[in-house]
């Protein structure tokens, strides 16, 4: 049976205190997730350090994503994708506070 | 090392004879691909019957996707996603001839 959905439906109406995470598919070794940010960023000094890989695509809005060791955060616009291998330490330095930033994340390589 | 790219770059300029397929990530058990259609559809009577699962997201353009056993093809617009489990027989009945139709496909569950 084919499951289906609409990625741009059910968006938060205005800013929320927290990012929202919606799992769209979960199968052995792969998980696809929609993330909606409304101005959130990672806490100062916090770095994600994940045991699994994460391929992310920015679909709407805008973000600054900082990878440890790089001089400046990368500015992401709609259509920009990035593969973050396991233990590629990174943080979200900024997301647009004026409109929803929609990410598609494909997590892979988990046990 | 983080690899990166732009999903909406390098689009065909006008219609092409064939769909274009670009692998964006290939890891054990998962492969992420961009597919660009410019009016192509599956041959009459042809059904995809895949041993792996395929999660597809339509990002631009428009398509009609027919799943075997369903009375009518499903009309897909930007933001629509669909999970096609292994052996879910399907065909692309139509893609928009007037603008590129961009799909993101996540293949999973391969050996």
Backbone of each chain as ProteinMPNN parsed JSONL, in Angstrom:
{"seq_chain_A": "XXXXXXXXXXXXXXXXXXXXXXXXXXXXXXXXXXXXXXXXXXXXXXXXXXXXXXXXXXXXXXXXXXXXXXXXXXXXXXXXXXXXXXXXXXXXXXXXXXXXXXXXXXXXXXX", "coords_chain_A": {"N_chain_A": [[0.853, -1.205, 0.0], [0.599, 2.148, -0.894], [1.723, 4.868, 0.871], [1.098, 8.372, 1.397], [1.597, 11.955, 1.268], [1.574, 15.51, 1.993], [4.041, 17.798, 1.771], [4.085, 20.493, 2.339], [1.922, 21.013, 3.852], [0.12, 21.584, 6.919], [1.758, 23.384, 8.21], [3.292, 25.347, 10.794], [1.432, 28.064, 12.106], [2.649, 30.977, 12.204], [5.309, 31.834, 14.545], [6.825, 29.262, 16.477], [7.688, 27.956, 19.693], [9.379, 25.801, 19.609], [11.234, 23.797, 17.259], [9.573, 21.768, 14.788], [9.189, 18.309, 14.246], [8.612, 15.78, 11.965], [8.159, 12.499, 11.223], [8.334, 10.971, 8.139], [8.857, 8.627, 6.824], [9.949, 5.506, 7.98], [12.217, 3.043, 7.964], [14.187, -0.009, 8.047], [17.418, 1.126, 8.496], [16.992, 3.602, 7.276], [15.55, 6.798, 7.652], [13.155, 9.221, 7.035], [12.492, 12.591, 7.391], [10.581, 15.491, 8.117], [11.487, 18.735, 8.981], [10.595, 21.663, 10.6], [11.543, 24.897, 11.047], [11.272, 27.907, 12.87], [12.835, 30.308, 13.168], [14.459, 29.269, 15.103], [17.669, 28.333, 16.486], [20.709, 26.452, 17.039], [21.763, 25.99, 20.43], [24.202, 28.247, 21.817], [27.494, 27.228, 21.367], [26.773, 24.591, 21.217], [27.08, 21.53, 19.473], [25.894, 19.356, 17.028], [26.59, 15.92, 17.024], [26.505, 13.197, 15.453], [25.884, 9.696, 15.294], [24.869, 8.56, 13.056], [24.513, 9.11, 9.493], [23.365, 12.104, 7.866], [21.432, 13.436, 5.413], [20.532, 16.468, 4.184], [18.051, 18.661, 2.866], [17.214, 21.864, 2.023], [14.099, 23.277, 1.763], [12.389, 25.455, 1.923], [12.412, 28.861, 3.084], [15.263, 29.928, 4.972], [18.638, 29.386, 6.082], [21.524, 29.302, 8.231], [24.17, 27.173, 8.37], [26.567, 25.76, 10.314], [29.586, 24.107, 10.033], [31.849, 22.324, 11.937], [35.135, 23.51, 12.089], [35.061, 24.896, 9.743], [35.435, 28.199, 8.466], [33.322, 29.99, 8.242], [29.733, 29.955, 8.67], [27.628, 28.062, 6.415], [25.481, 29.462, 4.039], [22.234, 28.568, 3.427], [19.862, 28.117, 0.91], [16.572, 27.676, -0.598], [16.524, 24.549, -2.212], [19.146, 23.936, -1.809], [21.304, 21.341, -0.845], [22.914, 19.107, 1.48], [25.273, 16.817, 2.6], [25.78, 15.303, 5.603], [28.097, 13.479, 6.996], [28.458, 10.67, 9.343], [29.327, 11.828, 12.567], [30.135, 14.302, 11.661], [30.549, 17.21, 12.859], [28.225, 19.756, 13.574], [26.235, 22.758, 13.576], [23.181, 24.618, 13.745], [23.25, 27.815, 12.907], [21.532, 29.879, 12.462], [18.107, 30.464, 11.654], [15.589, 31.642, 9.444], [13.604, 34.112, 10.88], [11.22, 35.072, 9.964], [9.661, 33.534, 8.318], [8.556, 30.148, 7.712], [11.142, 27.761, 7.847], [11.791, 25.004, 5.96], [12.952, 21.798, 6.149], [14.088, 18.834, 4.594], [15.083, 15.847, 5.86], [17.169, 13.08, 5.518], [17.955, 10.428, 7.263], [20.524, 8.092, 7.659], [22.271, 4.924, 7.719], [22.022, 4.109, 10.316], [22.053, 1.746, 13.065]], "CA_chain_A": [[0.0, 0.0, 0.0], [1.388, 3.374, -1.001], [1.326, 5.983, 1.726], [1.344, 9.627, 0.698], [1.364, 13.136, 2.068], [1.887, 16.816, 1.416], [5.127, 18.32, 2.603], [3.878, 21.893, 2.707], [0.687, 21.129, 4.634], [0.279, 21.479, 8.362], [2.857, 24.226, 8.696], [2.895, 26.182, 11.929], [0.877, 29.368, 11.781], [3.439, 31.877, 13.036], [6.476, 31.234, 15.178], [6.622, 28.345, 17.581], [8.827, 27.932, 20.613], [10.268, 24.691, 19.27], [11.151, 23.222, 15.92], [8.692, 20.606, 14.719], [9.792, 17.161, 13.572], [7.594, 14.834, 11.517], [8.723, 11.361, 10.49], [7.539, 10.65, 6.952], [9.109, 7.216, 6.501], [10.945, 4.874, 8.848], [12.471, 1.674, 7.521], [15.519, -0.385, 8.523], [18.549, 1.814, 7.895], [16.674, 4.91, 6.707], [14.405, 7.522, 8.231], [12.952, 10.488, 6.347], [11.865, 13.459, 8.374], [10.417, 16.917, 7.824], [11.774, 19.617, 10.115], [10.181, 23.046, 10.352], [12.136, 25.846, 11.989], [10.709, 29.267, 12.771], [13.751, 31.221, 13.843], [15.327, 28.607, 16.101], [19.038, 27.958, 16.146], [21.301, 25.596, 18.071], [22.301, 26.767, 21.551], [25.595, 28.657, 21.675], [28.488, 26.235, 21.788], [26.273, 23.227, 21.013], [27.319, 20.921, 18.158], [25.379, 18.009, 16.771], [27.631, 14.93, 16.733], [25.589, 12.082, 15.27], [26.49, 8.426, 14.875], [24.357, 8.227, 11.729], [24.624, 10.151, 8.498], [22.139, 12.879, 7.632], [21.39, 14.203, 4.161], [19.481, 17.463, 4.373], [17.676, 19.517, 1.744], [16.4, 22.99, 2.457], [12.999, 23.407, 0.785], [11.78, 26.79, 2.012], [13.019, 29.663, 4.139], [16.697, 30.123, 4.862], [19.36, 28.967, 7.279], [22.987, 29.271, 8.269], [24.599, 25.919, 8.977], [28.003, 25.843, 10.57], [30.285, 22.834, 10.181], [33.036, 22.559, 12.758], [36.379, 23.611, 11.335], [34.912, 25.84, 8.637], [35.567, 29.559, 8.997], [32.026, 30.667, 8.275], [28.583, 29.093, 8.389], [27.153, 28.024, 5.038], [24.136, 30.015, 3.85], [21.411, 27.625, 2.667], [18.641, 28.628, 0.295], [15.781, 26.555, -1.119], [17.182, 23.723, -3.225], [20.496, 23.559, -1.365], [21.387, 20.124, -0.044], [24.178, 18.929, 2.174], [25.406, 15.521, 3.255], [26.541, 15.354, 6.85], [28.467, 12.101, 7.363], [28.499, 10.432, 10.787], [30.301, 12.572, 13.372], [30.458, 15.618, 11.092], [29.936, 18.094, 13.875], [27.596, 20.915, 12.93], [25.174, 23.435, 14.32], [22.358, 25.565, 12.991], [23.606, 29.115, 13.486], [20.434, 30.834, 12.262], [17.049, 30.222, 10.663], [14.802, 32.849, 9.16], [12.539, 34.271, 11.864], [10.025, 35.676, 9.362], [8.881, 32.559, 7.538], [8.995, 28.805, 8.084], [12.222, 27.084, 7.129], [11.41, 23.6, 5.855], [14.053, 20.898, 5.821], [13.879, 17.403, 4.456], [16.281, 15.15, 6.365], [17.221, 11.629, 5.324], [18.935, 9.817, 8.179], [20.91, 6.785, 7.109], [23.434, 4.279, 8.346], [21.818, 3.754, 11.715], [22.054, 0.285, 13.299]], "C_chain_A": [[0.882, 1.248, 0.0], [0.861, 4.405, -0.013], [1.773, 7.274, 1.055], [1.082, 10.791, 1.632], [1.788, 14.391, 1.339], [2.871, 17.53, 2.336], [4.861, 19.745, 3.106], [2.554, 22.108, 3.432], [1.016, 21.046, 6.116], [1.451, 22.264, 8.882], [2.381, 25.049, 9.882], [2.44, 27.565, 11.457], [1.56, 30.4, 12.695], [4.583, 31.129, 13.703], [6.07, 30.314, 16.32], [7.861, 28.372, 18.456], [9.857, 26.896, 20.178], [10.182, 24.379, 17.783], [10.175, 22.052, 15.937], [9.325, 19.54, 13.82], [8.684, 16.174, 13.221], [8.276, 13.713, 10.737], [7.786, 10.986, 9.35], [7.698, 9.19, 6.551], [10.159, 6.699, 7.473], [11.049, 3.409, 8.455], [13.86, 1.287, 8.025], [16.611, 0.387, 7.774], [18.255, 3.171, 7.297], [15.449, 5.516, 7.404], [14.326, 8.888, 7.563], [12.068, 11.362, 7.224], [11.687, 14.868, 7.798], [10.699, 17.698, 9.107], [11.339, 21.021, 9.726], [10.745, 23.924, 11.462], [11.463, 27.196, 11.785], [11.576, 30.197, 13.611], [14.671, 30.565, 14.855], [16.753, 28.439, 15.564], [19.57, 27.076, 17.281], [21.814, 26.477, 19.21], [23.779, 27.111, 21.311], [26.527, 27.558, 22.187], [28.045, 24.801, 21.616], [26.587, 22.761, 19.604], [26.621, 19.574, 18.094], [26.559, 17.103, 16.436], [26.912, 13.587, 16.66], [26.321, 10.827, 14.791], [25.995, 8.005, 13.487], [24.602, 9.395, 10.779], [23.297, 10.873, 8.325], [22.307, 13.693, 6.351], [20.243, 15.184, 4.3], [19.303, 18.32, 3.122], [16.818, 20.638, 2.303], [15.365, 23.293, 1.374], [12.349, 24.779, 0.802], [12.458, 27.521, 3.149], [14.506, 29.846, 3.894], [17.366, 29.779, 6.175], [20.851, 29.201, 7.112], [23.393, 28.019, 9.016], [26.113, 25.926, 9.102], [28.557, 24.437, 10.778], [31.584, 23.109, 10.916], [34.286, 22.549, 11.888], [36.281, 24.536, 10.142], [34.847, 27.258, 9.207], [34.208, 30.224, 9.189], [30.901, 29.648, 8.121], [28.236, 29.133, 6.896], [25.729, 28.571, 4.986], [23.358, 29.067, 2.942], [20.136, 28.3, 2.195], [17.837, 27.449, -0.23], [16.485, 25.856, -2.283], [18.586, 23.301, -2.823], [20.428, 22.284, -0.535], [22.813, 19.939, 0.448], [24.176, 17.527, 2.769], [26.304, 15.665, 4.463], [26.873, 13.928, 7.261], [28.429, 11.925, 8.893], [29.633, 11.235, 11.437], [30.842, 13.821, 12.667], [29.761, 16.641, 11.988], [29.443, 19.383, 13.229], [26.57, 21.533, 13.862], [24.418, 24.365, 13.388], [22.563, 26.93, 13.631], [22.441, 30.1, 13.421], [19.389, 30.204, 11.378], [16.192, 31.472, 10.588], [13.669, 32.995, 10.174], [11.2, 34.694, 11.246], [9.171, 34.725, 8.547], [9.384, 31.178, 7.906], [10.162, 28.348, 7.21], [11.92, 25.592, 7.167], [12.611, 22.8, 5.369], [13.496, 19.516, 5.549], [15.182, 16.747, 4.908], [16.136, 13.653, 6.118], [18.346, 11.106, 6.21], [19.25, 8.427, 7.663], [22.089, 6.226, 7.902], [23.259, 4.002, 9.807], [21.807, 2.233, 11.841], [20.65, -0.246, 13.184]], "O_chain_A": [[1.802, 1.37, 0.809], [-0.314, 4.771, -0.058], [2.704, 7.279, 0.25], [0.427, 10.638, 2.663], [2.293, 14.341, 0.217], [2.582, 17.822, 3.496], [5.351, 20.144, 4.162], [2.113, 23.243, 3.606], [2.051, 20.51, 6.513], [2.077, 21.881, 9.869], [1.206, 25.407, 9.967], [3.005, 28.141, 10.527], [1.104, 30.657, 13.81], [4.796, 29.942, 13.456], [5.097, 30.565, 17.03], [8.943, 28.76, 18.017], [11.06, 27.09, 20.356], [9.177, 24.666, 17.133], [9.972, 21.419, 16.973], [9.912, 19.843, 12.781], [7.906, 15.778, 14.089], [8.899, 13.961, 9.705], [6.603, 10.719, 9.562], [6.775, 8.588, 6.001], [11.145, 7.382, 7.752], [10.098, 2.64, 8.596], [14.639, 2.165, 8.397], [16.705, 0.301, 6.549], [19.18, 3.845, 6.844], [14.467, 4.834, 7.694], [15.31, 9.626, 7.529], [11.034, 10.923, 7.729], [12.553, 15.364, 7.076], [10.203, 17.354, 10.18], [11.679, 21.508, 8.647], [10.466, 23.725, 12.644], [11.128, 27.574, 10.663], [11.136, 30.78, 14.602], [15.559, 31.215, 15.406], [16.989, 28.41, 14.356], [18.956, 26.972, 18.343], [22.256, 27.599, 18.966], [24.507, 26.347, 20.676], [26.359, 27.039, 23.29], [28.831, 23.879, 21.836], [26.386, 23.504, 18.643], [26.747, 18.753, 19.004], [27.429, 17.48, 15.651], [26.73, 12.918, 17.676], [27.252, 10.899, 13.988], [26.631, 7.189, 12.821], [24.864, 10.519, 11.208], [22.235, 10.317, 8.604], [23.207, 14.525, 6.234], [19.1, 14.777, 4.512], [20.262, 18.654, 2.427], [15.817, 20.391, 2.976], [15.712, 23.534, 0.217], [11.811, 25.217, -0.214], [13.009, 26.906, 4.062], [14.955, 29.911, 2.75], [16.757, 29.863, 7.242], [21.366, 29.286, 5.997], [23.005, 27.824, 10.168], [26.836, 26.079, 8.118], [28.051, 23.675, 11.602], [32.33, 24.02, 10.558], [34.458, 21.668, 11.046], [37.303, 24.926, 9.578], [34.286, 27.489, 10.278], [33.978, 30.928, 10.172], [31.094, 28.597, 7.511], [28.517, 30.114, 6.208], [24.879, 28.19, 5.789], [23.778, 28.796, 1.817], [19.432, 28.957, 2.961], [18.355, 26.335, -0.305], [16.973, 26.5, -3.212], [19.158, 22.399, -3.435], [19.598, 22.162, 0.366], [23.767, 20.514, -0.076], [23.19, 17.104, 3.372], [27.451, 16.097, 4.353], [26.023, 13.234, 7.818], [28.374, 12.904, 9.637], [30.746, 11.302, 10.915], [31.895, 14.336, 13.043], [28.56, 16.89, 11.878], [30.15, 20.014, 12.444], [26.105, 20.902, 14.812], [24.947, 24.834, 12.38], [22.113, 27.178, 14.749], [22.365, 31.037, 14.217], [19.73, 29.481, 10.441], [16.092, 32.246, 11.54], [12.851, 32.085, 10.311], [10.169, 34.677, 11.919], [8.068, 35.081, 8.131], [10.517, 31.037, 8.365], [10.158, 28.532, 5.993], [11.808, 24.988, 8.234], [13.199, 23.089, 4.327], [12.544, 19.08, 6.197], [16.254, 17.062, 4.393], [15.123, 13.043, 6.461], [19.527, 11.318, 5.936], [18.354, 7.677, 7.277], [22.787, 6.932, 8.631], [24.231, 3.689, 10.494], [21.585, 1.518, 10.864], [20.429, -1.447, 13.345]]}, "seq_chain_B": "XXXXXXXXXXXXXXXXXXXXXXXXXXXXXXXXXXXXXXXXXXXXXXXXXXXXXXXXXXXXXXXXXXXXXXXXXXXXXXXXXXXXXXXXXXXXXXXXXXXXXXXXXXXXXXX", "coords_chain_B": {"N_chain_B": [[33.902, 14.868, 5.609], [31.741, 17.266, 4.333], [29.612, 16.957, 1.644], [27.957, 18.853, -0.908], [25.26, 20.449, -2.717], [23.177, 21.904, -5.309], [19.846, 21.613, -5.849], [18.216, 22.67, -7.805], [19.813, 23.487, -9.804], [21.486, 23.208, -12.972], [19.451, 22.347, -14.626], [17.684, 20.922, -17.409], [17.624, 22.757, -20.424], [14.897, 23.442, -21.847], [12.954, 20.87, -23.53], [13.961, 17.47, -23.25], [14.941, 14.428, -24.847], [15.074, 12.269, -23.159], [14.463, 11.36, -19.723], [16.367, 12.785, -17.027], [18.741, 11.538, -14.729], [20.236, 11.896, -11.639], [22.497, 10.899, -9.312], [22.625, 11.739, -5.969], [23.423, 10.929, -3.479], [24.915, 7.965, -2.36], [24.825, 5.247, -0.408], [25.368, 2.358, 1.725], [22.406, 0.622, 1.496], [20.836, 2.856, 0.958], [19.919, 5.242, -1.507], [19.965, 8.365, -2.957], [18.38, 10.34, -5.316], [18.073, 12.66, -7.987], [15.524, 13.256, -10.27], [14.702, 14.433, -13.424], [12.039, 15.235, -15.379], [10.74, 15.957, -18.592], [8.111, 16.035, -19.815], [8.074, 13.333, -20.339], [6.654, 10.008, -20.14], [5.79, 6.77, -18.774], [6.13, 3.945, -20.943], [3.235, 2.777, -22.732], [1.375, 0.392, -21.02], [3.548, -0.444, -19.575], [4.865, -1.237, -16.389], [6.549, -0.202, -13.515], [8.256, -2.434, -11.404], [9.686, -2.91, -8.648], [12.364, -4.224, -6.686], [13.283, -2.903, -4.521], [12.336, -0.37, -2.102], [10.872, 2.846, -2.794], [10.846, 6.163, -2.094], [9.257, 9.011, -3.045], [9.352, 12.474, -3.835], [7.695, 15.142, -5.194], [8.998, 18.034, -6.546], [8.872, 20.168, -8.297], [6.97, 21.247, -11.133], [4.652, 18.905, -12.547], [2.797, 15.835, -12.321], [1.26, 12.713, -13.257], [0.74, 9.849, -11.526], [0.345, 6.477, -11.687], [-0.853, 3.848, -9.793], [-0.89, 0.396, -9.75], [-4.023, -1.18, -9.773], [-5.415, 0.903, -8.712], [-8.114, 3.087, -9.49], [-7.769, 5.506, -10.831], [-5.031, 7.545, -12.01], [-2.82, 9.188, -9.663], [-2.734, 12.64, -9.101], [0.061, 14.61, -8.9], [1.477, 17.32, -7.223], [3.802, 20.05, -6.565], [5.457, 19.376, -3.539], [4.027, 17.154, -2.892], [4.352, 13.885, -1.661], [5.176, 10.375, -1.835], [5.199, 7.052, -0.856], [6.515, 4.222, -2.246], [6.325, 1.014, -1.759], [8.426, -1.999, -1.917], [7.82, -3.769, -4.907], [5.426, -2.517, -5.401], [3.551, -1.941, -7.933], [3.773, 0.459, -10.466], [3.3, 3.285, -12.641], [4.391, 6.107, -14.558], [2.083, 8.196, -15.693], [1.902, 10.624, -16.921], [3.827, 13.573, -17.438], [4.372, 17.047, -16.964], [4.583, 18.788, -19.971], [5.498, 21.333, -20.373], [7.232, 22.454, -18.566], [10.057, 21.762, -16.446], [9.738, 18.802, -14.561], [10.574, 18.023, -11.383], [11.833, 15.517, -9.424], [12.535, 14.137, -6.244], [14.032, 11.217, -5.312], [14.201, 8.656, -2.98], [15.747, 5.776, -2.671], [15.469, 2.711, -1.037], [16.226, -0.102, 1.116], [17.556, -1.819, -0.516], [19.711, -4.599, -1.343]], "CA_chain_B": [[33.756, 16.024, 4.72], [30.358, 17.451, 3.903], [29.388, 17.297, 0.248], [26.795, 19.742, -1.013], [24.857, 20.762, -4.074], [21.966, 22.703, -5.52], [18.912, 20.725, -6.535], [17.551, 23.334, -8.926], [20.826, 23.895, -10.78], [21.791, 22.243, -14.013], [18.227, 21.81, -15.222], [17.714, 20.962, -18.872], [17.119, 23.979, -21.037], [13.931, 22.945, -22.83], [12.632, 19.454, -23.426], [14.966, 16.501, -23.656], [14.35, 13.163, -25.289], [15.064, 11.312, -22.053], [14.552, 11.877, -18.364], [17.743, 12.791, -16.522], [18.881, 10.937, -13.405], [21.477, 12.308, -10.988], [22.641, 10.362, -7.96], [23.121, 12.753, -5.039], [24.066, 10.222, -2.364], [24.8, 6.511, -2.448], [25.41, 4.62, 0.775], [24.75, 1.043, 1.879], [20.983, 0.59, 1.859], [20.082, 4.065, 0.592], [20.427, 6.02, -2.631], [19.138, 9.552, -3.181], [18.508, 10.638, -6.736], [17.203, 13.661, -8.602], [15.025, 12.882, -11.587], [14.057, 15.555, -14.107], [11.218, 14.827, -16.523], [10.252, 17.079, -19.409], [7.021, 15.53, -20.639], [8.111, 11.882, -20.548], [5.82, 9.122, -19.333], [6.149, 5.366, -18.98], [5.496, 3.373, -22.138], [1.912, 2.185, -22.526], [1.392, -0.994, -20.554], [4.742, -0.716, -18.749], [4.756, -0.962, -14.953], [7.725, -0.438, -12.672], [8.063, -3.443, -10.355], [11.03, -2.791, -8.082], [12.619, -5.04, -5.494], [13.546, -1.996, -3.405], [11.334, 0.661, -1.882], [11.203, 4.164, -3.342], [10.077, 7.287, -1.554], [9.428, 10.096, -4.011], [8.803, 13.797, -3.532], [7.674, 16.002, -6.376], [9.472, 19.352, -6.109], [8.481, 21.203, -9.268], [6.257, 20.68, -12.27], [3.446, 18.152, -12.226], [2.826, 14.47, -12.85], [0.22, 11.744, -12.92], [1.376, 8.581, -11.191], [-0.688, 5.443, -11.583], [-0.51, 2.652, -9.027], [-1.716, -0.707, -10.244], [-5.166, -1.497, -8.923], [-6.178, 2.112, -8.404], [-8.966, 3.415, -10.631], [-7.253, 6.68, -11.543], [-3.71, 8.005, -11.575], [-2.784, 10.265, -8.665], [-2.149, 13.899, -9.587], [1.076, 15.074, -7.954], [1.894, 18.722, -7.316], [4.968, 20.272, -5.708], [5.247, 19.111, -2.115], [3.397, 15.845, -2.702], [5.265, 12.75, -1.577], [4.53, 9.08, -1.974], [6.091, 5.92, -0.606], [6.217, 3.058, -3.086], [7.028, -0.142, -1.177], [8.887, -2.963, -2.919], [6.814, -4.47, -5.727], [4.209, -1.717, -5.618], [3.663, -1.677, -9.36], [3.332, 1.822, -10.748], [3.825, 3.886, -13.868], [4.19, 7.553, -14.69], [1.117, 8.318, -16.794], [2.042, 11.934, -17.568], [4.513, 14.688, -16.77], [4.114, 18.337, -17.604], [5.496, 19.005, -21.103], [5.831, 22.755, -20.523], [8.236, 22.897, -17.583], [10.681, 20.573, -15.86], [9.202, 18.171, -13.361], [11.727, 17.604, -10.581], [11.525, 14.531, -8.386], [13.569, 13.594, -5.376], [13.72, 9.819, -5.043], [15.04, 7.978, -1.993], [15.643, 4.327, -2.813], [15.881, 2.097, 0.23], [15.93, -1.52, 1.273], [18.276, -2.681, -1.459], [20.695, -5.501, -0.697]], "C_chain_B": [[32.321, 16.095, 4.222], [30.325, 17.763, 2.407], [28.072, 18.053, 0.143], [26.466, 19.985, -2.469], [23.575, 21.559, -4.108], [21.01, 21.915, -6.404], [18.316, 21.356, -7.787], [18.56, 23.884, -9.935], [20.993, 22.805, -11.828], [20.557, 21.597, -14.594], [18.329, 21.867, -16.733], [17.058, 22.239, -19.392], [16.175, 23.572, -22.172], [13.734, 21.446, -22.668], [13.786, 18.588, -23.912], [14.247, 15.226, -24.071], [14.167, 12.205, -24.118], [14.977, 12.045, -20.72], [16.013, 11.881, -17.94], [17.752, 12.343, -15.06], [20.237, 11.342, -12.834], [21.516, 11.73, -9.581], [23.29, 11.408, -7.061], [23.844, 12.122, -3.857], [23.864, 8.734, -2.578], [25.556, 5.897, -1.287], [24.767, 3.247, 0.928], [23.282, 1.165, 2.305], [20.18, 1.817, 1.486], [20.75, 4.765, -0.596], [19.449, 7.151, -2.903], [19.432, 10.069, -4.576], [17.595, 11.814, -7.095], [16.799, 13.168, -9.981], [14.351, 14.117, -12.184], [13.342, 15.018, -15.344], [10.797, 16.082, -17.276], [9.216, 16.532, -20.389], [7.025, 14.026, -20.84], [7.042, 11.18, -19.695], [6.274, 7.685, -19.607], [5.482, 4.865, -20.261], [4.145, 2.742, -21.79], [2.058, 0.727, -22.087], [2.589, -1.37, -19.707], [4.464, -0.356, -17.297], [6.123, -1.178, -14.312], [7.361, -1.479, -11.615], [9.428, -3.645, -9.71], [11.181, -3.646, -6.829], [12.92, -4.161, -4.275], [12.393, -1.007, -3.252], [11.809, 1.983, -2.472], [10.255, 5.193, -2.753], [10.31, 8.462, -2.494], [8.716, 11.357, -3.542], [8.842, 14.601, -4.817], [7.975, 17.439, -5.935], [9.068, 20.469, -7.042], [7.788, 20.502, -10.419], [4.996, 19.966, -11.832], [3.488, 16.802, -12.911], [1.547, 13.741, -12.48], [0.91, 10.403, -12.703], [0.297, 7.541, -10.937], [-0.145, 4.24, -10.825], [-1.463, 1.544, -9.446], [-2.838, -1.021, -9.247], [-5.981, -0.292, -8.531], [-6.909, 2.564, -9.665], [-8.36, 4.527, -11.493], [-5.826, 6.951, -11.121], [-3.842, 9.1, -10.501], [-2.112, 11.482, -9.283], [-1.189, 14.414, -8.528], [1.461, 16.507, -8.264], [3.112, 18.921, -6.412], [4.625, 20.123, -4.223], [4.603, 17.761, -1.855], [4.464, 14.76, -2.643], [4.47, 11.458, -1.515], [5.577, 8.02, -1.653], [5.628, 4.729, -1.422], [6.987, 1.867, -2.516], [7.528, -1.069, -2.281], [7.698, -3.634, -3.616], [5.454, -3.777, -5.754], [4.27, -1.257, -7.075], [3.031, -0.32, -9.695], [3.895, 2.266, -12.089], [3.559, 5.393, -13.833], [3.317, 7.767, -15.92], [1.318, 9.608, -17.581], [2.995, 12.783, -16.762], [4.322, 15.926, -17.622], [5.093, 18.568, -18.765], [6.058, 20.423, -21.168], [6.866, 23.268, -19.542], [8.843, 21.652, -16.968], [9.907, 20.079, -14.637], [10.387, 17.565, -12.611], [11.247, 16.689, -9.458], [12.765, 14.316, -7.525], [13.156, 12.169, -5.05], [14.714, 9.275, -4.03], [14.764, 6.476, -2.135], [16.173, 3.698, -1.534], [15.58, 0.61, 0.196], [16.596, -2.398, 0.227], [19.293, -3.528, -0.699], [22.022, -4.776, -0.589]], "O_chain_B": [[31.763, 15.105, 3.75], [30.945, 18.728, 1.959], [27.189, 17.914, 0.99], [27.293, 19.754, -3.35], [22.97, 21.85, -3.076], [21.319, 21.594, -7.551], [17.953, 20.648, -8.726], [18.196, 24.658, -10.82], [20.681, 21.638, -11.593], [20.593, 20.44, -15.01], [18.983, 22.754, -17.283], [16.063, 22.717, -18.848], [16.602, 23.384, -23.311], [14.296, 20.834, -21.76], [14.49, 18.935, -24.861], [13.1, 14.984, -23.694], [13.217, 11.423, -24.089], [15.369, 13.207, -20.609], [16.808, 11.079, -18.431], [16.888, 12.721, -14.269], [21.268, 11.151, -13.479], [20.659, 12.041, -8.754], [24.377, 11.903, -7.358], [24.77, 12.712, -3.3], [22.771, 8.293, -2.935], [26.778, 6.013, -1.195], [23.725, 2.989, 0.325], [22.972, 1.743, 3.346], [18.964, 1.834, 1.672], [21.975, 4.863, -0.674], [18.25, 6.922, -3.06], [20.59, 10.218, -4.967], [16.489, 11.939, -6.57], [17.638, 12.718, -10.762], [13.532, 14.765, -11.532], [13.958, 14.429, -16.232], [10.534, 17.126, -16.68], [9.403, 16.558, -21.606], [6.099, 13.481, -21.439], [6.598, 11.7, -18.671], [7.033, 7.422, -20.539], [4.393, 5.315, -20.615], [3.949, 2.237, -20.684], [2.775, -0.058, -22.708], [2.654, -2.479, -19.177], [3.897, 0.698, -17.007], [6.771, -2.2, -14.535], [6.292, -1.414, -11.007], [10.229, -4.457, -10.174], [10.257, -3.774, -6.026], [12.822, -4.617, -3.136], [11.58, -0.835, -4.16], [13.01, 2.206, -2.628], [9.035, 5.104, -2.896], [11.454, 8.862, -2.711], [7.641, 11.311, -2.945], [9.888, 14.727, -5.453], [7.298, 17.988, -5.066], [8.933, 21.613, -6.609], [7.995, 19.311, -10.652], [4.346, 20.367, -10.866], [4.129, 16.638, -13.949], [0.851, 14.098, -11.53], [1.583, 9.89, -13.596], [-0.56, 7.717, -10.07], [0.897, 3.687, -11.179], [-2.679, 1.73, -9.491], [-2.612, -1.113, -8.04], [-7.113, -0.429, -8.068], [-6.386, 2.44, -10.773], [-8.431, 4.488, -12.721], [-5.44, 6.628, -9.998], [-4.834, 9.826, -10.445], [-1.057, 11.373, -9.908], [-1.584, 14.63, -7.382], [1.734, 16.862, -9.41], [3.42, 18.06, -5.588], [3.639, 20.673, -3.733], [4.624, 17.271, -0.726], [5.37, 14.723, -3.476], [3.282, 11.44, -1.196], [6.71, 8.093, -2.129], [4.487, 4.283, -1.301], [8.184, 1.732, -2.77], [7.115, -0.951, -3.435], [6.712, -4.009, -2.981], [4.447, -4.396, -6.096], [4.964, -0.294, -7.4], [1.921, -0.003, -9.269], [4.851, 1.683, -12.6], [2.636, 5.872, -13.174], [3.754, 7.547, -17.049], [0.958, 9.689, -18.755], [2.983, 12.73, -15.532], [4.135, 15.852, -18.837], [6.306, 18.544, -18.559], [6.988, 20.688, -21.929], [7.331, 24.401, -19.669], [8.214, 20.594, -16.965], [9.483, 20.869, -13.793], [11.103, 16.71, -13.133], [10.379, 17.045, -8.662], [13.892, 14.313, -8.019], [12.049, 11.938, -4.565], [15.925, 9.414, -4.201], [13.697, 5.983, -1.769], [17.21, 4.111, -1.014], [14.8, 0.127, -0.625], [16.256, -3.573, 0.085], [19.678, -3.214, 0.428], [22.993, -5.337, -0.081]]}, "name": "protein", "num_of_chains": 2, "seq": "XXXXXXXXXXXXXXXXXXXXXXXXXXXXXXXXXXXXXXXXXXXXXXXXXXXXXXXXXXXXXXXXXXXXXXXXXXXXXXXXXXXXXXXXXXXXXXXXXXXXXXXXXXXXXXXXXXXXXXXXXXXXXXXXXXXXXXXXXXXXXXXXXXXXXXXXXXXXXXXXXXXXXXXXXXXXXXXXXXXXXXXXXXXXXXXXXXXXXXXXXXXXXXXXXXXXXXXXXXXXXX"}
